[in-house]
Amino acid sequence: MKTKMIPLTLTLALAFCASPSHAARVDGAPAPACEGLKVATGPAGKGYSKLYADLVRVSKNSVPLCEVNTEGGLDNLTTLSIKKADVGIVPMDALKKMAEGDASIASLLVVASLNSNYLHIVTAANGFTLEGPKKYGVLKGDVRTVRITKMSELRGAPVVLVGSAQLMVRQLDKILGYNMRYIDVDSDAAAFQKVRSGEAYAAFSVAGWPHGQISRLAQNSGLTLASFDVPTSSPYSVRPFSYKNIGVYNVQALAVQNVLVTRPFSGSKIGDVAALRQLLERELLELKDGDFEPGWNEIKSFDGNVEWTRFAGVAAKRK
């Protein structure tokens, strides 16, 4: 089958701990009063939320921030559009796709280019067994071992999808025509168990590197990672990553850049957003060198090239 290019409109709904005193909630429960910028992140303890926690640490309250935990990148766009957050972290492809039908999302401004998110394809390290058709209608068929090592080997396969990958993989499958069979679950642990049992040939999960759940797997977990071997186009790229804990080195993965975006303000919050941007610039070296998330080390410049309108506010003096 001829490989197809992944178009720009492929949507990756991506999902990535700050102290409770900095957290705001969007689940209907009362949230503590926020005296600073409300930052849409993701589930507590995952990638986006961990980046936020790092910002709080280096800020030392010089820039007042409050966390709005969401389901991740795609949910952050909705949270921003309904004014439940002031700024948020989102993947570029989701931003471009969702802006097509939502003027409030189209008006968002990029404050800073951040790290990338990666598609993790988790498979059984030792493969799984398949029994062939019965012989003469009654005898047991031949048994063979199948080991998945790359994305293109998943045509027609049952796959388990967790979180934001539930949307992303379906969109990807429409383009590639692989006709995979989907099993949706609520957690990485549940997804990995279905791979171990042979119910699914692979589990798809999207996160920054290193993926928290994968980096905690033991060498004898029975799991490994398959490579992404499908050609891509902007805003995607294919980059290698490694997980020493499960013996995986330089496996190719689909990557998409995250950006920090802001709603367009006309009042004092312009200065607040500008102060946040200045905080990032001032503390980048510390974020790279100190005991912070590895994602900061991916950032060469907060002005990394993205095809989107940039925030150009000037910090206002507080009275």
Buried (B, 14 or more C-beta within 10 A) or exposed (E): EEEEEBEBEBBBBBBBBBEEEBBBBBEEEEBEEBEBBBBBBBBBEBBBBBBBBBBBBBBEEEBBBBBBBBBBBBBBBBBBBEEBBBBBBBBBBBBBBBBEEBEBBBEBBBBBBBBBBBBBBBBBBEBBEEEEEEEEEEEEEEEEEBBBBBBBBBEEBBBBBBBBBBBBBBBBBEBBEBEBBBBEBEEBEBBBBBBBEBEBBBBBBBBBBBBBBBBEBEEEBBBBBBBBEBEBEEBBEBBEBBBEBBEBEEBBBBBBBBBBBBBBBEEEBBBBBBBBBEBBEEBBEEBEEEEBBEBBEBBEEBEBEBEBEEBEBEBBEEE
